[in-house]
């Protein structure tokens, strides 16, 4: 898959993993590529683009500790 389809997939994977982990993942844009790969099975670039989309849609908050689902 390329481009936009890949972004939608990464966004969905992040949302699914957040829901499985009670709305919090200890991952940030400063997390190691290895940790992101082990946790989400995606590249750091895909992760950053995915959380960017989710953040713009106000579905997640980004903190120093990680990402969490918003209450909305």
CHARMM internal coordinates of N, CA and C (Angstrom, degrees):
IC EDIT
DIST 1 N 1 CA 1.4578
DIST 1 CA 1 C 1.5131
ANGL 1 N 1 CA 1 C 108.82
DIST 1 C 2 N 1.2963
ANGL 1 CA 1 C 2 N 114.94
DIHE 1 N 1 CA 1 C 2 N 151.20
DIST 2 N 2 CA 1.4596
ANGL 1 C 2 N 2 CA 119.28
DIHE 1 CA 1 C 2 N 2 CA -176.79
DIST 2 CA 2 C 1.5211
ANGL 2 N 2 CA 2 C 111.19
DIHE 1 C 2 N 2 CA 2 C -128.00
DIST 2 C 3 N 1.3138
ANGL 2 CA 2 C 3 N 113.29
DIHE 2 N 2 CA 2 C 3 N 159.20
DIST 3 N 3 CA 1.4533
ANGL 2 C 3 N 3 CA 121.62
DIHE 2 CA 2 C 3 N 3 CA 169.55
DIST 3 CA 3 C 1.5086
ANGL 3 N 3 CA 3 C 116.29
DIHE 2 C 3 N 3 CA 3 C 49.49
DIST 3 C 4 N 1.3256
ANGL 3 CA 3 C 4 N 114.37
DIHE 3 N 3 CA 3 C 4 N -120.45
DIST 4 N 4 CA 1.4600
ANGL 3 C 4 N 4 CA 121.51
DIHE 3 CA 3 C 4 N 4 CA -172.10
DIST 4 CA 4 C 1.5287
ANGL 4 N 4 CA 4 C 112.35
DIHE 3 C 4 N 4 CA 4 C -63.08
DIST 4 C 5 N 1.3325
ANGL 4 CA 4 C 5 N 118.12
DIHE 4 N 4 CA 4 C 5 N -39.66
DIST 5 N 5 CA 1.4747
ANGL 4 C 5 N 5 CA 121.01
DIHE 4 CA 4 C 5 N 5 CA 178.93
DIST 5 CA 5 C 1.5221
ANGL 5 N 5 CA 5 C 110.66
DIHE 4 C 5 N 5 CA 5 C -60.40
DIST 5 C 6 N 1.3316
ANGL 5 CA 5 C 6 N 116.70
DIHE 5 N 5 CA 5 C 6 N -40.25
DIST 6 N 6 CA 1.4551
ANGL 5 C 6 N 6 CA 121.55
DIHE 5 CA 5 C 6 N 6 CA 179.55
DIST 6 CA 6 C 1.5298
ANGL 6 N 6 CA 6 C 110.13
DIHE 5 C 6 N 6 CA 6 C -65.12
DIST 6 C 7 N 1.3352
ANGL 6 CA 6 C 7 N 116.68
DIHE 6 N 6 CA 6 C 7 N -40.02
DIST 7 N 7 CA 1.4633
ANGL 6 C 7 N 7 CA 120.70
DIHE 6 CA 6 C 7 N 7 CA 177.80
DIST 7 CA 7 C 1.5179
ANGL 7 N 7 CA 7 C 111.10
DIHE 6 C 7 N 7 CA 7 C -63.09
DIST 7 C 8 N 1.3183
ANGL 7 CA 7 C 8 N 117.03
DIHE 7 N 7 CA 7 C 8 N -42.39
DIST 8 N 8 CA 1.4603
ANGL 7 C 8 N 8 CA 119.85
DIHE 7 CA 7 C 8 N 8 CA 178.92
DIST 8 CA 8 C 1.5199
ANGL 8 N 8 CA 8 C 110.08
DIHE 7 C 8 N 8 CA 8 C -62.27
DIST 8 C 9 N 1.3323
ANGL 8 CA 8 C 9 N 116.88
DIHE 8 N 8 CA 8 C 9 N -40.09
DIST 9 N 9 CA 1.4601
ANGL 8 C 9 N 9 CA 120.49
DIHE 8 CA 8 C 9 N 9 CA 177.72
DIST 9 CA 9 C 1.5201
ANGL 9 N 9 CA 9 C 111.13
DIHE 8 C 9 N 9 CA 9 C -61.76
DIST 9 C 10 N 1.3324
ANGL 9 CA 9 C 10 N 117.74
DIHE 9 N 9 CA 9 C 10 N -45.97
DIST 10 N 10 CA 1.4668
ANGL 9 C 10 N 10 CA 120.26
DIHE 9 CA 9 C 10 N 10 CA -177.50
DIST 10 CA 10 C 1.5258
ANGL 10 N 10 CA 10 C 110.17
DIHE 9 C 10 N 10 CA 10 C -65.22
DIST 10 C 11 N 1.3085
ANGL 10 CA 10 C 11 N 116.48
DIHE 10 N 10 CA 10 C 11 N -38.05
DIST 11 N 11 CA 1.4669
ANGL 10 C 11 N 11 CA 120.94
DIHE 10 CA 10 C 11 N 11 CA 177.74
DIST 11 CA 11 C 1.5288
ANGL 11 N 11 CA 11 C 110.15
DIHE 10 C 11 N 11 CA 11 C -62.39
DIST 11 C 12 N 1.3179
ANGL 11 CA 11 C 12 N 116.88
DIHE 11 N 11 CA 11 C 12 N -44.37
DIST 12 N 12 CA 1.4669
ANGL 11 C 12 N 12 CA 121.71
DIHE 11 CA 11 C 12 N 12 CA 179.72
DIST 12 CA 12 C 1.5311
ANGL 12 N 12 CA 12 C 111.58
DIHE 11 C 12 N 12 CA 12 C -65.21
DIST 12 C 13 N 1.3342
ANGL 12 CA 12 C 13 N 116.57
DIHE 12 N 12 CA 12 C 13 N -40.88
DIST 13 N 13 CA 1.4656
ANGL 12 C 13 N 13 CA 120.73
DIHE 12 CA 12 C 13 N 13 CA 179.33
DIST 13 CA 13 C 1.5296
ANGL 13 N 13 CA 13 C 110.07
DIHE 12 C 13 N 13 CA 13 C -63.10
DIST 13 C 14 N 1.3292
ANGL 13 CA 13 C 14 N 116.91
DIHE 13 N 13 CA 13 C 14 N -44.16
DIST 14 N 14 CA 1.4648
ANGL 13 C 14 N 14 CA 121.17
DIHE 13 CA 13 C 14 N 14 CA 179.35
DIST 14 CA 14 C 1.5267
ANGL 14 N 14 CA 14 C 110.33
DIHE 13 C 14 N 14 CA 14 C -62.18
DIST 14 C 15 N 1.3319
ANGL 14 CA 14 C 15 N 117.34
DIHE 14 N 14 CA 14 C 15 N -45.37
DIST 15 N 15 CA 1.4702
ANGL 14 C 15 N 15 CA 120.89
DIHE 14 CA 14 C 15 N 15 CA 179.84
DIST 15 CA 15 C 1.5342
ANGL 15 N 15 CA 15 C 110.69
DIHE 14 C 15 N 15 CA 15 C -62.45
DIST 15 C 16 N 1.3166
ANGL 15 CA 15 C 16 N 117.13
DIHE 15 N 15 CA 15 C 16 N -43.58
DIST 16 N 16 CA 1.4644
ANGL 15 C 16 N 16 CA 120.84
DIHE 15 CA 15 C 16 N 16 CA -179.40
DIST 16 CA 16 C 1.5279
ANGL 16 N 16 CA 16 C 110.52
DIHE 15 C 16 N 16 CA 16 C -62.58
DIST 16 C 17 N 1.3335
ANGL 16 CA 16 C 17 N 116.72
DIHE 16 N 16 CA 16 C 17 N -44.57
DIST 17 N 17 CA 1.4629
ANGL 16 C 17 N 17 CA 120.75
DIHE 16 CA 16 C 17 N 17 CA -179.42
DIST 17 CA 17 C 1.5279
ANGL 17 N 17 CA 17 C 110.39
DIHE 16 C 17 N 17 CA 17 C -66.23
DIST 17 C 18 N 1.3299
ANGL 17 CA 17 C 18 N 117.97
DIHE 17 N 17 CA 17 C 18 N -37.89
DIST 18 N 18 CA 1.4698
ANGL 17 C 18 N 18 CA 121.23
DIHE 17 CA 17 C 18 N 18 CA 176.76
DIST 18 CA 18 C 1.5309
ANGL 18 N 18 CA 18 C 110.36
DIHE 17 C 18 N 18 CA 18 C -60.94
DIST 18 C 19 N 1.3310
ANGL 18 CA 18 C 19 N 116.29
DIHE 18 N 18 CA 18 C 19 N -42.86
DIST 19 N 19 CA 1.4626
ANGL 18 C 19 N 19 CA 119.77
DIHE 18 CA 18 C 19 N 19 CA -179.50
DIST 19 CA 19 C 1.5309
ANGL 19 N 19 CA 19 C 111.18
DIHE 18 C 19 N 19 CA 19 C -66.90
DIST 19 C 20 N 1.3224
ANGL 19 CA 19 C 20 N 116.53
DIHE 19 N 19 CA 19 C 20 N -36.71
DIST 20 N 20 CA 1.4709
ANGL 19 C 20 N 20 CA 120.77
DIHE 19 CA 19 C 20 N 20 CA 177.74
DIST 20 CA 20 C 1.5281
ANGL 20 N 20 CA 20 C 111.70
DIHE 19 C 20 N 20 CA 20 C -66.70
DIST 20 C 21 N 1.3322
ANGL 20 CA 20 C 21 N 116.95
DIHE 20 N 20 CA 20 C 21 N -31.67
DIST 21 N 21 CA 1.4717
ANGL 20 C 21 N 21 CA 122.39
DIHE 20 CA 20 C 21 N 21 CA -174.51
DIST 21 CA 21 C 1.5331
ANGL 21 N 21 CA 21 C 111.91
DIHE 20 C 21 N 21 CA 21 C -102.85
DIST 21 C 22 N 1.3207
ANGL 21 CA 21 C 22 N 117.00
DIHE 21 N 21 CA 21 C 22 N 33.42
DIST 22 N 22 CA 1.4669
ANGL 21 C 22 N 22 CA 122.22
DIHE 21 CA 21 C 22 N 22 CA 177.05
DIST 22 CA 22 C 1.5262
ANGL 22 N 22 CA 22 C 113.88
DIHE 21 C 22 N 22 CA 22 C 57.76
DIST 22 C 23 N 1.3282
ANGL 22 CA 22 C 23 N 116.34
DIHE 22 N 22 CA 22 C 23 N 34.04
DIST 23 N 23 CA 1.4604
ANGL 22 C 23 N 23 CA 120.89
DIHE 22 CA 22 C 23 N 23 CA 172.42
DIST 23 CA 23 C 1.5112
ANGL 23 N 23 CA 23 C 116.30
DIHE 22 C 23 N 23 CA 23 C 83.71
DIST 23 C 24 N 1.3469
ANGL 23 CA 23 C 24 N 118.55
DIHE 23 N 23 CA 23 C 24 N 10.85
DIST 24 N 24 CA 1.4627
ANGL 23 C 24 N 24 CA 120.05
DIHE 23 CA 23 C 24 N 24 CA -179.59
DIST 24 CA 24 C 1.5212
ANGL 24 N 24 CA 24 C 111.56
DIHE 23 C 24 N 24 CA 24 C -141.99
DIST 24 C 25 N 1.3202
ANGL 24 CA 24 C 25 N 115.31
DIHE 24 N 24 CA 24 C 25 N 136.95
DIST 25 N 25 CA 1.4697
ANGL 24 C 25 N 25 CA 121.64
DIHE 24 CA 24 C 25 N 25 CA 171.97
DIST 25 CA 25 C 1.5249
ANGL 25 N 25 CA 25 C 108.17
DIHE 24 C 25 N 25 CA 25 C -129.15
DIST 25 C 26 N 1.3283
ANGL 25 CA 25 C 26 N 117.65
DIHE 25 N 25 CA 25 C 26 N 131.02
DIST 26 N 26 CA 1.4649
ANGL 25 C 26 N 26 CA 120.32
DIHE 25 CA 25 C 26 N 26 CA -179.56
DIST 26 CA 26 C 1.5285
ANGL 26 N 26 CA 26 C 111.99
DIHE 25 C 26 N 26 CA 26 C -80.00
DIST 26 C 27 N 1.3189
ANGL 26 CA 26 C 27 N 116.66
DIHE 26 N 26 CA 26 C 27 N 50.68
DIST 27 N 27 CA 1.4631
ANGL 26 C 27 N 27 CA 122.46
DIHE 26 CA 26 C 27 N 27 CA -179.69
DIST 27 CA 27 C 1.5228
ANGL 27 N 27 CA 27 C 109.23
DIHE 26 C 27 N 27 CA 27 C -122.64
DIST 27 C 28 N 1.3344
ANGL 27 CA 27 C 28 N 116.07
DIHE 27 N 27 CA 27 C 28 N 139.19
DIST 28 N 28 CA 1.4631
ANGL 27 C 28 N 28 CA 121.48
DIHE 27 CA 27 C 28 N 28 CA 175.15
DIST 28 CA 28 C 1.5202
ANGL 28 N 28 CA 28 C 108.14
DIHE 27 C 28 N 28 CA 28 C -134.33
DIST 28 C 29 N 1.3237
ANGL 28 CA 28 C 29 N 116.05
DIHE 28 N 28 CA 28 C 29 N 179.71
DIST 29 N 29 CA 1.4623
ANGL 28 C 29 N 29 CA 118.74
DIHE 28 CA 28 C 29 N 29 CA 177.48
DIST 29 CA 29 C 1.5351
ANGL 29 N 29 CA 29 C 111.29
DIHE 28 C 29 N 29 CA 29 C -70.13
DIST 29 C 30 N 1.3322
ANGL 29 CA 29 C 30 N 116.69
DIHE 29 N 29 CA 29 C 30 N -7.89
DIST 30 N 30 CA 1.4618
ANGL 29 C 30 N 30 CA 120.64
DIHE 29 CA 29 C 30 N 30 CA 176.12
DIST 30 CA 30 C 1.5329
ANGL 30 N 30 CA 30 C 112.26
DIHE 29 C 30 N 30 CA 30 C -97.12
DIST 30 C 31 N 1.3256
ANGL 30 CA 30 C 31 N 117.74
DIHE 30 N 30 CA 30 C 31 N -2.99
DIST 31 N 31 CA 1.4689
ANGL 30 C 31 N 31 CA 121.33
DIHE 30 CA 30 C 31 N 31 CA 177.86
DIST 31 CA 31 C 1.5180
ANGL 31 N 31 CA 31 C 110.11
DIHE 30 C 31 N 31 CA 31 C -65.15
DIST 31 C 32 N 1.3164
ANGL 31 CA 31 C 32 N 115.18
DIHE 31 N 31 CA 31 C 32 N 152.90
DIST 32 N 32 CA 1.4716
ANGL 31 C 32 N 32 CA 119.15
DIHE 31 CA 31 C 32 N 32 CA -179.00
DIST 32 CA 32 C 1.5310
ANGL 32 N 32 CA 32 C 110.42
DIHE 31 C 32 N 32 CA 32 C -70.07
DIST 32 C 33 N 1.3283
ANGL 32 CA 32 C 33 N 115.61
DIHE 32 N 32 CA 32 C 33 N 148.49
DIST 33 N 33 CA 1.4718
ANGL 32 C 33 N 33 CA 119.14
DIHE 32 CA 32 C 33 N 33 CA 176.28
DIST 33 CA 33 C 1.5269
ANGL 33 N 33 CA 33 C 112.04
DIHE 32 C 33 N 33 CA 33 C -56.39
DIST 33 C 34 N 1.3497
ANGL 33 CA 33 C 34 N 116.67
DIHE 33 N 33 CA 33 C 34 N -35.07
DIST 34 N 34 CA 1.4618
ANGL 33 C 34 N 34 CA 120.41
DIHE 33 CA 33 C 34 N 34 CA -179.61
DIST 34 CA 34 C 1.5273
ANGL 34 N 34 CA 34 C 111.24
DIHE 33 C 34 N 34 CA 34 C -65.12
DIST 34 C 35 N 1.3369
ANGL 34 CA 34 C 35 N 117.06
DIHE 34 N 34 CA 34 C 35 N -43.46
DIST 35 N 35 CA 1.4636
ANGL 34 C 35 N 35 CA 121.21
DIHE 34 CA 34 C 35 N 35 CA -179.76
DIST 35 CA 35 C 1.5273
ANGL 35 N 35 CA 35 C 110.61
DIHE 34 C 35 N 35 CA 35 C -64.07
DIST 35 C 36 N 1.3055
ANGL 35 CA 35 C 36 N 116.87
DIHE 35 N 35 CA 35 C 36 N -42.12
DIST 36 N 36 CA 1.4698
ANGL 35 C 36 N 36 CA 121.06
DIHE 35 CA 35 C 36 N 36 CA 178.88
DIST 36 CA 36 C 1.5288
ANGL 36 N 36 CA 36 C 109.80
DIHE 35 C 36 N 36 CA 36 C -64.14
DIST 36 C 37 N 1.3190
ANGL 36 CA 36 C 37 N 116.54
DIHE 36 N 36 CA 36 C 37 N -43.88
DIST 37 N 37 CA 1.4652
ANGL 36 C 37 N 37 CA 121.30
DIHE 36 CA 36 C 37 N 37 CA 179.10
DIST 37 CA 37 C 1.5265
ANGL 37 N 37 CA 37 C 110.86
DIHE 36 C 37 N 37 CA 37 C -62.13
DIST 37 C 38 N 1.3434
ANGL 37 CA 37 C 38 N 116.97
DIHE 37 N 37 CA 37 C 38 N -44.34
DIST 38 N 38 CA 1.4676
ANGL 37 C 38 N 38 CA 120.86
DIHE 37 CA 37 C 38 N 38 CA -179.91
DIST 38 CA 38 C 1.5295
ANGL 38 N 38 CA 38 C 111.90
DIHE 37 C 38 N 38 CA 38 C -65.51
DIST 38 C 39 N 1.3279
ANGL 38 CA 38 C 39 N 116.57
DIHE 38 N 38 CA 38 C 39 N -38.12
DIST 39 N 39 CA 1.4609
ANGL 38 C 39 N 39 CA 120.97
DIHE 38 CA 38 C 39 N 39 CA -175.20
DIST 39 CA 39 C 1.5244
ANGL 39 N 39 CA 39 C 112.62
DIHE 38 C 39 N 39 CA 39 C -80.55
DIST 39 C 40 N 1.3362
ANGL 39 CA 39 C 40 N 116.84
DIHE 39 N 39 CA 39 C 40 N -43.64
DIST 40 N 40 CA 1.4646
ANGL 39 C 40 N 40 CA 120.79
DIHE 39 CA 39 C 40 N 40 CA -171.30
DIST 40 CA 40 C 1.5299
ANGL 40 N 40 CA 40 C 114.65
DIHE 39 C 40 N 40 CA 40 C -117.15
DIST 40 C 41 N 1.3247
ANGL 40 CA 40 C 41 N 117.13
DIHE 40 N 40 CA 40 C 41 N -6.06
DIST 41 N 41 CA 1.4684
ANGL 40 C 41 N 41 CA 121.39
DIHE 40 CA 40 C 41 N 41 CA -178.06
DIST 41 CA 41 C 1.5264
ANGL 41 N 41 CA 41 C 111.94
DIHE 40 C 41 N 41 CA 41 C 56.48
DIST 41 C 42 N 1.3456
ANGL 41 CA 41 C 42 N 114.60
DIHE 41 N 41 CA 41 C 42 N 45.30
DIST 42 N 42 CA 1.4673
ANGL 41 C 42 N 42 CA 119.87
DIHE 41 CA 41 C 42 N 42 CA 175.65
DIST 42 CA 42 C 1.5203
ANGL 42 N 42 CA 42 C 108.25
DIHE 41 C 42 N 42 CA 42 C -146.87
DIST 42 C 43 N 1.3081
ANGL 42 CA 42 C 43 N 115.99
DIHE 42 N 42 CA 42 C 43 N 163.61
DIST 43 N 43 CA 1.4600
ANGL 42 C 43 N 43 CA 120.04
DIHE 42 CA 42 C 43 N 43 CA 179.48
DIST 43 CA 43 C 1.5269
ANGL 43 N 43 CA 43 C 110.05
DIHE 42 C 43 N 43 CA 43 C -74.38
DIST 43 C 44 N 1.3241
ANGL 43 CA 43 C 44 N 115.28
DIHE 43 N 43 CA 43 C 44 N 161.74
DIST 44 N 44 CA 1.4653
ANGL 43 C 44 N 44 CA 120.07
DIHE 43 CA 43 C 44 N 44 CA 178.11
DIST 44 CA 44 C 1.5290
ANGL 44 N 44 CA 44 C 110.08
DIHE 43 C 44 N 44 CA 44 C -62.81
DIST 44 C 45 N 1.3226
ANGL 44 CA 44 C 45 N 117.22
DIHE 44 N 44 CA 44 C 45 N -36.98
DIST 45 N 45 CA 1.4653
ANGL 44 C 45 N 45 CA 120.86
DIHE 44 CA 44 C 45 N 45 CA 178.40
DIST 45 CA 45 C 1.5205
ANGL 45 N 45 CA 45 C 111.86
DIHE 44 C 45 N 45 CA 45 C -61.65
DIST 45 C 46 N 1.3260
ANGL 45 CA 45 C 46 N 116.23
DIHE 45 N 45 CA 45 C 46 N -44.75
DIST 46 N 46 CA 1.4701
ANGL 45 C 46 N 46 CA 120.15
DIHE 45 CA 45 C 46 N 46 CA 178.32
DIST 46 CA 46 C 1.5253
ANGL 46 N 46 CA 46 C 110.63
DIHE 45 C 46 N 46 CA 46 C -64.47
DIST 46 C 47 N 1.3410
ANGL 46 CA 46 C 47 N 115.98
DIHE 46 N 46 CA 46 C 47 N -39.44
DIST 47 N 47 CA 1.4572
ANGL 46 C 47 N 47 CA 121.03
DIHE 46 CA 46 C 47 N 47 CA 178.44
DIST 47 CA 47 C 1.5255
ANGL 47 N 47 CA 47 C 110.87
DIHE 46 C 47 N 47 CA 47 C -60.69
DIST 47 C 48 N 1.3277
ANGL 47 CA 47 C 48 N 116.63
DIHE 47 N 47 CA 47 C 48 N -47.93
DIST 48 N 48 CA 1.4643
ANGL 47 C 48 N 48 CA 120.50
DIHE 47 CA 47 C 48 N 48 CA -177.86
DIST 48 CA 48 C 1.5289
ANGL 48 N 48 CA 48 C 111.18
DIHE 47 C 48 N 48 CA 48 C -63.68
DIST 48 C 49 N 1.3226
ANGL 48 CA 48 C 49 N 117.12
DIHE 48 N 48 CA 48 C 49 N -39.98
DIST 49 N 49 CA 1.4662
ANGL 48 C 49 N 49 CA 119.98
DIHE 48 CA 48 C 49 N 49 CA 178.10
DIST 49 CA 49 C 1.5208
ANGL 49 N 49 CA 49 C 110.68
DIHE 48 C 49 N 49 CA 49 C -68.17
DIST 49 C 50 N 1.3310
ANGL 49 CA 49 C 50 N 116.39
DIHE 49 N 49 CA 49 C 50 N -40.40
DIST 50 N 50 CA 1.4685
ANGL 49 C 50 N 50 CA 120.89
DIHE 49 CA 49 C 50 N 50 CA 178.85
DIST 50 CA 50 C 1.5171
ANGL 50 N 50 CA 50 C 112.40
DIHE 49 C 50 N 50 CA 50 C -62.83
DIST 50 C 51 N 1.3507
ANGL 50 CA 50 C 51 N 116.79
DIHE 50 N 50 CA 50 C 51 N -46.25
DIST 51 N 51 CA 1.4732
ANGL 50 C 51 N 51 CA 117.75
DIHE 50 CA 50 C 51 N 51 CA -179.94
DIST 51 CA 51 C 1.5190
ANGL 51 N 51 CA 51 C 110.68
DIHE 50 C 51 N 51 CA 51 C -70.44
DIST 51 C 52 N 1.3200
ANGL 51 CA 51 C 52 N 116.70
DIHE 51 N 51 CA 51 C 52 N -28.16
DIST 52 N 52 CA 1.4715
ANGL 51 C 52 N 52 CA 119.66
DIHE 51 CA 51 C 52 N 52 CA 175.52
DIST 52 CA 52 C 1.5209
ANGL 52 N 52 CA 52 C 111.42
DIHE 51 C 52 N 52 CA 52 C -62.23
DIST 52 C 53 N 1.3282
ANGL 52 CA 52 C 53 N 115.86
DIHE 52 N 52 CA 52 C 53 N -44.81
DIST 53 N 53 CA 1.4715
ANGL 52 C 53 N 53 CA 120.41
DIHE 52 CA 52 C 53 N 53 CA 178.56
DIST 53 CA 53 C 1.5300
ANGL 53 N 53 CA 53 C 110.75
DIHE 52 C 53 N 53 CA 53 C -64.67
DIST 53 C 54 N 1.3369
ANGL 53 CA 53 C 54 N 116.64
DIHE 53 N 53 CA 53 C 54 N -44.40
DIST 54 N 54 CA 1.4644
ANGL 53 C 54 N 54 CA 120.42
DIHE 53 CA 53 C 54 N 54 CA -179.39
DIST 54 CA 54 C 1.5238
ANGL 54 N 54 CA 54 C 111.21
DIHE 53 C 54 N 54 CA 54 C -64.94
DIST 54 C 55 N 1.3286
ANGL 54 CA 54 C 55 N 116.45
DIHE 54 N 54 CA 54 C 55 N -37.35
DIST 55 N 55 CA 1.4636
ANGL 54 C 55 N 55 CA 120.69
DIHE 54 CA 54 C 55 N 55 CA 179.00
DIST 55 CA 55 C 1.5314
ANGL 55 N 55 CA 55 C 110.64
DIHE 54 C 55 N 55 CA 55 C -65.71
DIST 55 C 56 N 1.3196
ANGL 55 CA 55 C 56 N 116.33
DIHE 55 N 55 CA 55 C 56 N -44.09
DIST 56 N 56 CA 1.4736
ANGL 55 C 56 N 56 CA 120.37
DIHE 55 CA 55 C 56 N 56 CA 179.12
DIST 56 CA 56 C 1.5214
ANGL 56 N 56 CA 56 C 111.50
DIHE 55 C 56 N 56 CA 56 C -62.91
DIST 56 C 57 N 1.3269
ANGL 56 CA 56 C 57 N 116.49
DIHE 56 N 56 CA 56 C 57 N -31.78
DIST 57 N 57 CA 1.4702
ANGL 56 C 57 N 57 CA 121.00
DIHE 56 CA 56 C 57 N 57 CA 177.83
DIST 57 CA 57 C 1.5290
ANGL 57 N 57 CA 57 C 111.55
DIHE 56 C 57 N 57 CA 57 C -83.86
DIST 57 C 58 N 1.3291
ANGL 57 CA 57 C 58 N 115.86
DIHE 57 N 57 CA 57 C 58 N 0.53
DIST 58 N 58 CA 1.4698
ANGL 57 C 58 N 58 CA 123.33
DIHE 57 CA 57 C 58 N 58 CA 179.81
DIST 58 CA 58 C 1.5310
ANGL 58 N 58 CA 58 C 112.89
DIHE 57 C 58 N 58 CA 58 C 60.56
DIST 58 C 59 N 1.3221
ANGL 58 CA 58 C 59 N 115.60
DIHE 58 N 58 CA 58 C 59 N 32.87
DIST 59 N 59 CA 1.4678
ANGL 58 C 59 N 59 CA 120.25
DIHE 58 CA 58 C 59 N 59 CA 177.28
DIST 59 CA 59 C 1.5241
ANGL 59 N 59 CA 59 C 111.58
DIHE 58 C 59 N 59 CA 59 C -91.02
DIST 59 C 60 N 1.3447
ANGL 59 CA 59 C 60 N 116.45
DIHE 59 N 59 CA 59 C 60 N -20.83
DIST 60 N 60 CA 1.4649
ANGL 59 C 60 N 60 CA 120.22
DIHE 59 CA 59 C 60 N 60 CA 178.94
DIST 60 CA 60 C 1.5242
ANGL 60 N 60 CA 60 C 110.11
DIHE 59 C 60 N 60 CA 60 C -133.64
DIST 60 C 61 N 1.3340
ANGL 60 CA 60 C 61 N 114.26
DIHE 60 N 60 CA 60 C 61 N 160.06
DIST 61 N 61 CA 1.4568
ANGL 60 C 61 N 61 CA 122.42
DIHE 60 CA 60 C 61 N 61 CA 169.37
DIST 61 CA 61 C 1.5168
ANGL 61 N 61 CA 61 C 106.51
DIHE 60 C 61 N 61 CA 61 C -114.10
DIST 61 C 62 N 1.3223
ANGL 61 CA 61 C 62 N 116.29
DIHE 61 N 61 CA 61 C 62 N 145.08
DIST 62 N 62 CA 1.4590
ANGL 61 C 62 N 62 CA 121.07
DIHE 61 CA 61 C 62 N 62 CA 178.26
DIST 62 CA 62 C 1.5303
ANGL 62 N 62 CA 62 C 107.26
DIHE 61 C 62 N 62 CA 62 C -111.42
DIST 62 C 63 N 1.3312
ANGL 62 CA 62 C 63 N 115.57
DIHE 62 N 62 CA 62 C 63 N 120.21
DIST 63 N 63 CA 1.4637
ANGL 62 C 63 N 63 CA 120.83
DIHE 62 CA 62 C 63 N 63 CA 179.56
DIST 63 CA 63 C 1.5250
ANGL 63 N 63 CA 63 C 109.08
DIHE 62 C 63 N 63 CA 63 C -117.96
DIST 63 C 64 N 1.3218
ANGL 63 CA 63 C 64 N 116.33
DIHE 63 N 63 CA 63 C 64 N 176.19
DIST 64 N 64 CA 1.4690
ANGL 63 C 64 N 64 CA 119.81
DIHE 63 CA 63 C 64 N 64 CA 176.97
DIST 64 CA 64 C 1.5251
ANGL 64 N 64 CA 64 C 111.58
DIHE 63 C 64 N 64 CA 64 C -66.37
DIST 64 C 65 N 1.3412
ANGL 64 CA 64 C 65 N 116.68
DIHE 64 N 64 CA 64 C 65 N -24.95
DIST 65 N 65 CA 1.4647
ANGL 64 C 65 N 65 CA 120.87
DIHE 64 CA 64 C 65 N 65 CA -177.82
DIST 65 CA 65 C 1.5257
ANGL 65 N 65 CA 65 C 112.59
DIHE 64 C 65 N 65 CA 65 C -87.13
DIST 65 C 66 N 1.3326
ANGL 65 CA 65 C 66 N 117.57
DIHE 65 N 65 CA 65 C 66 N -24.83
DIST 66 N 66 CA 1.4586
ANGL 65 C 66 N 66 CA 120.36
DIHE 65 CA 65 C 66 N 66 CA -177.71
DIST 66 CA 66 C 1.5144
ANGL 66 N 66 CA 66 C 111.45
DIHE 65 C 66 N 66 CA 66 C 160.97
DIST 66 C 67 N 1.3276
ANGL 66 CA 66 C 67 N 115.42
DIHE 66 N 66 CA 66 C 67 N -157.79
DIST 67 N 67 CA 1.4607
ANGL 66 C 67 N 67 CA 121.01
DIHE 66 CA 66 C 67 N 67 CA 179.28
DIST 67 CA 67 C 1.5200
ANGL 67 N 67 CA 67 C 109.48
DIHE 66 C 67 N 67 CA 67 C -114.03
DIST 67 C 68 N 1.3273
ANGL 67 CA 67 C 68 N 115.92
DIHE 67 N 67 CA 67 C 68 N 144.80
DIST 68 N 68 CA 1.4550
ANGL 67 C 68 N 68 CA 119.38
DIHE 67 CA 67 C 68 N 68 CA 178.60
DIST 68 CA 68 C 1.5151
ANGL 68 N 68 CA 68 C 110.49
DIHE 67 C 68 N 68 CA 68 C -141.28
DIST 68 C 69 N 1.3152
ANGL 68 CA 68 C 69 N 114.34
DIHE 68 N 68 CA 68 C 69 N 152.88
DIST 69 N 69 CA 1.4565
ANGL 68 C 69 N 69 CA 120.38
DIHE 68 CA 68 C 69 N 69 CA 177.56
DIST 69 CA 69 C 1.5191
ANGL 69 N 69 CA 69 C 109.38
DIHE 68 C 69 N 69 CA 69 C -67.76
DIST 69 C 70 N 1.3211
ANGL 69 CA 69 C 70 N 115.92
DIHE 69 N 69 CA 69 C 70 N 143.38
DIST 70 N 70 CA 1.4629
ANGL 69 C 70 N 70 CA 119.08
DIHE 69 CA 69 C 70 N 70 CA 174.83
DIST 70 CA 70 C 1.5192
ANGL 70 N 70 CA 70 C 108.53
DIHE 69 C 70 N 70 CA 70 C -80.16
DIST 70 C 71 N 1.3014
ANGL 70 CA 70 C 71 N 116.14
DIHE 70 N 70 CA 70 C 71 N 168.88
DIST 71 N 71 CA 1.4603
ANGL 70 C 71 N 71 CA 120.97
DIHE 70 CA 70 C 71 N 71 CA -178.96
DIST 71 CA 71 C 1.5188
ANGL 71 N 71 CA 71 C 112.96
DIHE 70 C 71 N 71 CA 71 C -79.23
DIST 71 C 72 N 1.3388
ANGL 71 CA 71 C 72 N 116.47
DIHE 71 N 71 CA 71 C 72 N -3.92
DIST 72 N 72 CA 1.4663
ANGL 71 C 72 N 72 CA 120.04
DIHE 71 CA 71 C 72 N 72 CA -176.77
DIST 72 CA 72 C 1.5096
ANGL 72 N 72 CA 72 C 111.59
DIHE 71 C 72 N 72 CA 72 C -78.91
END
COOR INIT
IC SEED 1 N 1 CA 1 C
IC BUILD
